[in-house]
Amino acid sequence: ANTGAYGHPEPTRVRVTPVKGKCIVVSGHDLKDLEELLKQTEGLGLNVYTHGEMLPATAYPGLKKYKHLVGNYGGAWQDQQKEFEQFPGAILMTTNCLQKPKNSYQDRIFTSGVVGWEGVRHITGHNFAPVIAAALAQPGFSEDAEEKYIMTGFAHNAVMKVAGQLIEAIKAGQIRHIFLIGGCDGAKSGRNYYTEFAEKVPKDCLILTLACGKYRFNKLEFGDIGGIPRLLDAGQCNDSYSAIQIALTLSKAFGCSVNELPLSFILSWFEQKAVAVLLTLLYLGVEKIKLGPSLPAFTTPAVLNVLVDKFKIGPITSVEADLAEALGK
């Protein structure tokens, strides 16, 4: 639905530092809410930022055309209380991932769609006038921060445009392995594993990522291999379809199953959507997935036995051991 409305995501440089001016930050997953807000704020001198899972919206042609969509603010959902308290404008939360608002910003945070919180004003019918009024009443950013950028927009359509180059690089040994490192982020200890894993991935390997787990490492510098960025951000958790399509395309090109590809899945789990993604991978027969930082609560001994015996799923262990296993060392 998103590609039908806004076009296919394109590789896009996204600013991740503030721009001088009054502002609104939009978090969550609902691109329609973002579009309607962009329409209603056009020409008002307001800068709009994405946050959390809304970051990939900056890569859609139908949304990036709005010049006042100036970049992304902050990181994953679990840091929102600190980040929203420091944000000098209005805040719009779409879909889920809302934490209890702090008193310091409760008068300038709004919800829409299925998400809500007692005492927080809820927007209906895409009427964002209250959000705009709140933003205009706030000071905004007083100056431009130093410019810093990250890349997003590497969904399956964009990657398929360089599929030939990618396949040739794998055949030539220039790309040894691809790691899909992504999933839900959270505050629980142990999630630094994903940062360390990404940092230690060898320089002749690519990292494909999606969902808010990317914030563990998406502002690090990874460089490229023959012009192909080593870090490819495929989008939201809802965009796991893209990662699956990339894997299926590679398997067809090499005449093998997904499990025979130089491809490893290193997933972080938190809530229900992540379970849906996992079930999709299992339906496709994907094996040897590493899951962490702890196994989901529904994994009773009987369920765990099925996952291990039939799909060879295992918990993450140490970065060194899991890397060595994936690379066949």
C-alpha positions in Angstrom: 0.0 0.0 0.0 2.8 2.4 0.8 4.6 1.9 -2.5 1.3 2.3 -4.4 0.7 5.7 -2.7 4.3 7.1 -2.4 6.4 5.1 -4.9 9.2 2.7 -4.2 11.8 3.8 -1.6 15.0 5.2 -3.0 18.5 5.2 -1.5 18.4 8.6 0.4 20.8 10.6 2.6 18.9 11.6 5.7 20.0 14.4 8.0 20.2 13.3 11.6 21.0 16.7 13.3 18.7 19.6 13.9 17.9 22.5 11.6 17.1 25.9 12.9 13.4 26.6 13.3 10.1 25.6 14.8 9.4 21.9 14.5 7.3 18.8 14.7 8.6 15.2 15.2 6.5 12.3 13.9 7.0 8.8 15.3 5.4 5.4 14.7 4.6 3.7 11.4 1.7 5.5 9.7 2.9 7.2 6.5 -0.6 8.5 5.8 -0.5 10.6 9.0 2.9 11.9 8.0 1.7 12.8 4.5 -1.4 14.7 5.8 0.8 16.6 8.4 3.3 17.5 5.6 0.4 18.9 3.5 -1.0 20.9 6.3 2.3 22.4 7.4 3.6 23.3 3.9 4.5 27.0 3.8 4.1 27.6 7.5 7.9 27.7 8.3 7.7 24.5 10.3 10.3 21.7 10.0 9.1 18.1 10.2 11.3 15.3 11.5 10.8 11.6 11.5 11.6 9.5 14.6 12.0 5.8 15.4 10.2 3.5 12.8 9.2 6.6 10.8 12.7 7.1 9.5 12.2 5.0 6.3 9.5 7.4 5.2 12.2 9.9 4.2 13.1 7.6 1.3 9.7 7.5 -0.4 9.5 9.9 -3.4 5.9 10.9 -2.5 7.1 12.1 0.9 10.6 13.3 0.4 9.3 15.8 -2.2 8.2 17.9 0.8 11.2 20.2 1.4 10.3 20.8 5.1 10.7 17.1 5.9 14.2 17.9 7.0 15.5 14.8 8.6 15.3 12.3 11.4 15.5 13.1 15.1 16.6 10.7 17.8 16.6 6.9 17.8 14.5 3.9 18.8 11.3 4.0 20.8 12.8 3.2 24.3 14.7 6.5 24.3 11.7 8.7 23.6 11.2 10.1 27.1 14.6 11.7 27.1 14.5 12.7 23.5 11.0 14.2 23.5 11.8 16.1 26.7 14.7 17.8 24.8 12.7 18.3 21.6 11.7 22.0 21.3 8.5 21.5 19.4 5.3 19.3 19.0 5.3 15.5 19.0 3.0 13.2 17.0 2.8 9.5 17.9 1.2 7.3 15.3 0.5 3.6 15.8 2.2 2.0 18.8 5.6 2.4 20.6 4.3 5.1 23.0 5.7 5.3 26.5 4.1 7.1 29.4 4.6 10.8 28.5 6.5 12.9 31.1 4.9 16.0 32.5 7.5 18.2 30.8 6.1 17.5 27.3 2.6 16.1 27.9 1.0 19.4 26.7 2.8 19.1 23.3 2.5 15.4 22.5 -0.4 14.1 20.4 -1.6 10.6 19.4 -3.4 9.4 16.3 -4.8 6.1 14.9 -4.9 3.2 17.3 -2.5 4.6 19.9 -3.6 6.8 22.8 -2.8 7.7 26.4 -5.0 9.1 29.1 -4.6 12.9 29.3 -2.9 13.1 25.9 -4.8 14.9 23.1 -5.9 12.5 20.3 -6.1 13.6 16.6 -9.0 12.3 14.5 -9.8 12.8 10.8 -6.2 13.9 10.1 -7.0 17.4 11.5 -3.5 18.3 12.7 -4.3 22.0 13.6 -3.7 21.4 17.4 -0.3 19.9 16.6 0.6 22.8 14.4 -0.6 25.3 17.0 1.5 23.6 19.7 4.6 23.6 17.5 4.2 27.3 16.7 4.0 28.0 20.4 7.3 26.3 21.1 10.8 27.9 20.6 12.1 25.4 18.1 15.8 24.8 17.5 17.7 28.1 17.9 20.5 27.2 15.4 21.6 24.6 12.9 23.6 21.7 14.4 26.6 20.3 12.6 25.4 18.4 9.5 25.4 14.6 9.8 23.7 12.1 7.6 22.9 8.4 7.3 21.5 6.4 4.4 18.1 4.6 4.2 15.8 3.4 1.3 17.4 0.1 0.4 14.1 -1.8 0.1 14.0 -4.7 -2.4 13.1 -2.6 -5.4 16.3 -0.5 -4.9 18.5 -3.4 -4.2 17.2 -5.3 -7.2 18.4 -2.5 -9.4 22.0 -3.4 -8.4 21.3 -7.2 -8.1 23.6 -8.0 -11.0 26.4 -6.1 -9.4 25.7 -7.7 -6.1 25.6 -11.2 -7.5 28.9 -10.7 -9.5 30.6 -9.3 -6.3 29.6 -12.4 -4.4 30.7 -14.7 -7.2 34.1 -12.9 -7.4 34.6 -13.3 -3.7 34.5 -9.5 -3.1 31.4 -10.0 -0.9 31.9 -13.0 1.4 28.7 -13.0 3.4 25.5 -11.0 4.1 24.2 -10.5 7.7 20.7 -9.5 8.3 20.9 -7.8 11.7 17.6 -6.2 12.8 14.3 -6.5 14.5 12.8 -4.8 17.5 15.0 -2.7 19.9 14.4 -2.4 23.6 16.0 -1.2 26.9 16.8 -4.7 28.2 20.5 -5.4 28.9 22.2 -7.5 26.3 21.2 -5.5 23.3 24.6 -4.0 22.9 25.4 -7.4 21.4 23.9 -6.1 18.1 26.1 -3.0 18.1 29.2 -5.1 18.7 28.2 -7.7 16.1 27.8 -5.0 13.4 31.1 -3.4 14.3 32.9 -6.8 14.1 31.4 -7.9 10.8 34.4 -8.3 8.4 34.9 -5.6 5.9 34.2 -8.0 3.0 30.7 -8.6 4.3 27.4 -6.6 3.9 24.9 -5.8 6.6 21.2 -5.7 5.7 19.0 -4.2 8.4 15.4 -3.2 9.2 13.1 -2.1 12.1 14.2 -0.1 15.1 17.0 -2.5 16.0 19.0 -0.6 13.3 19.5 2.3 15.7 22.0 0.2 17.6 24.5 0.8 14.7 23.0 2.8 11.9 25.0 6.0 12.6 28.4 4.1 12.4 30.5 4.4 9.3 30.7 1.1 7.4 32.0 2.2 4.0 31.2 0.3 0.8 32.3 -2.7 -1.3 32.8 -1.8 -5.0 30.3 1.1 -4.6 27.7 -1.0 -2.8 27.2 0.4 0.8 28.1 -2.2 3.4 25.0 -1.1 5.5 21.7 -1.4 3.6 18.6 -0.2 5.6 15.6 -1.9 4.1 13.0 0.0 6.2 10.5 -0.6 9.0 9.7 -3.8 10.7 6.7 -3.9 8.4 9.2 -4.0 5.5 10.6 -7.4 6.3 9.0 -8.5 3.0 11.8 -6.6 1.3 14.5 -8.5 3.1 12.8 -11.8 2.2 12.5 -10.8 -1.5 16.2 -9.9 -1.6 17.0 -13.4 -0.2 14.7 -15.1 -2.6 16.2 -13.3 -5.6 19.7 -14.2 -4.6 18.7 -17.9 -4.1 17.2 -18.0 -7.6 20.3 -16.4 -9.1 22.6 -19.0 -7.4 20.2 -21.9 -8.0 20.1 -22.8 -4.3 17.9 -22.5 -1.3 17.9 -19.5 1.0 19.7 -21.7 3.6 22.5 -22.4 1.2 23.2 -18.7 0.6 26.1 -16.9 2.4 23.4 -15.2 4.5 22.8 -15.2 8.2 19.8 -13.9 10.2 20.7 -12.2 13.5 17.4 -11.0 15.0 16.4 -9.0 18.0 13.0 -9.8 19.5 10.6 -7.7 21.5 6.9 -7.9 20.6 4.2 -9.3 18.5 5.2 -8.0 15.0 8.6 -9.6 15.5 6.8 -12.9 16.1 4.9 -12.4 12.8 8.2 -11.8 11.0 9.7 -14.9 12.6 6.8 -17.1 11.6 7.1 -15.8 8.0 10.7 -16.8 7.9 9.9 -20.2 9.3 7.1 -20.7 6.8 9.7 -20.1 4.1 11.9 -22.8 5.6 14.7 -20.4 6.8 17.0 -22.2 9.2 19.8 -21.3 11.7 18.3 -18.0 12.8 20.0 -16.4 15.8 17.4 -14.8 18.2 18.0 -12.6 21.2 18.7 -11.0 23.6 16.4 -13.6 25.2 13.9 -16.0 23.8 10.2 -15.0 23.6 8.1 -15.8 26.6 5.9 -18.2 24.6 8.8 -20.6 24.0 7.8 -23.4 26.3 10.2 -26.4 26.3 7.9 -28.1 23.8 7.9 -25.1 21.4 11.6 -24.6 21.8 12.3 -28.3 20.9 10.3 -27.8 17.6 12.2 -24.6 16.8 15.6 -26.2 17.5 14.9 -29.6 15.9 13.0 -28.5 12.8 14.4 -25.0 12.1 17.8 -25.0 14.0 16.9 -21.7 15.7 19.3 -20.8 18.5 19.8 -18.1 21.0 22.6 -15.6 20.5 25.7 -16.5 22.4 28.9 -14.3 22.1 29.6 -12.1 19.1 32.9 -14.0 18.4 31.3 -17.4 18.5 28.2 -16.4 16.4 30.4 -14.7 13.8 32.7 -17.7 13.6 29.7 -20.1 13.2 28.1 -17.9 10.5 31.4 -17.7 8.5 32.1 -21.4 8.9 35.3 -20.9 10.9 
